[in-house]
């Protein structure tokens, strides 16, 4: 009887062990797989997505002596490693009535130009920002001379001139009188375009990118109508943008700017 009882106990223990093994097997299998999944996750974590290199562009400031003194900002061209290089082109940035040279720094336009190989020079026009006003700027010729002095003092031979809104008081007379100092012209809904004849416009032979906002039905539409008389023009109409279209649609403006500059020789 004792022998039989022992056999039954052993058989019961075997059955109990088999039952426990059956119940625990899925957990054991899952547990054996988890380290592999964790290893995969760790492997993915150890290989982060490639980062776009960031280039620090230094914006230096200065002031040209004269009447009036002219405050400016400058970004020198750099290569992919941040080393200074010779400029592909020199870009002079003017500004509208509600803005200053700092606008182009804050929008990232100056840094964008520099990292693409262009020298960027942005000035505070007299009476704006850090440039004092002057009584000696009442005529077109006075304003043309001021722009010419600015460029010559900073070693700009032929500039790509970017001119929004109010700065047309300077840029449009300069375009007509000193075209030889310009490589190209980028007017952004400038004032002063009604003062010239079709023939005067047709005499201008430099490439021009006419920029305006689709919602700017006043100055934008008016300047576009006049400036398309320039023989070598292209148009960048920024949909959904108002008068200061380069602020409303900065990304699209920058893309159009880079495309235009890239085609210049």
Buried (B, 14 or more C-beta within 10 A) or exposed (E): EEEEEEEEEEEEEEEEEEEEEEEEEEEEEEEEEEEEEEEEEEEEEEEEEEEEEEBEBEBEBEEBEEEBBBBBBBBBBBEEEBEEBEBBBBBBBBBBEEBBBBBBBEBBBBBBBBBBBBBBBBBBBBEBBBBBEBEEBEEBEBBBBBBBBBBEBBEBEBBBBBBBBBBBBBBBBBBBBBBEBBBBBBBBBBBBBEEBEEEEBEEBEBBBBBBBBBBBEEBBEBBBEBBBBBEEBBEBBBEEBBBBBBBBBBEBBBEBBEEBBEEEE
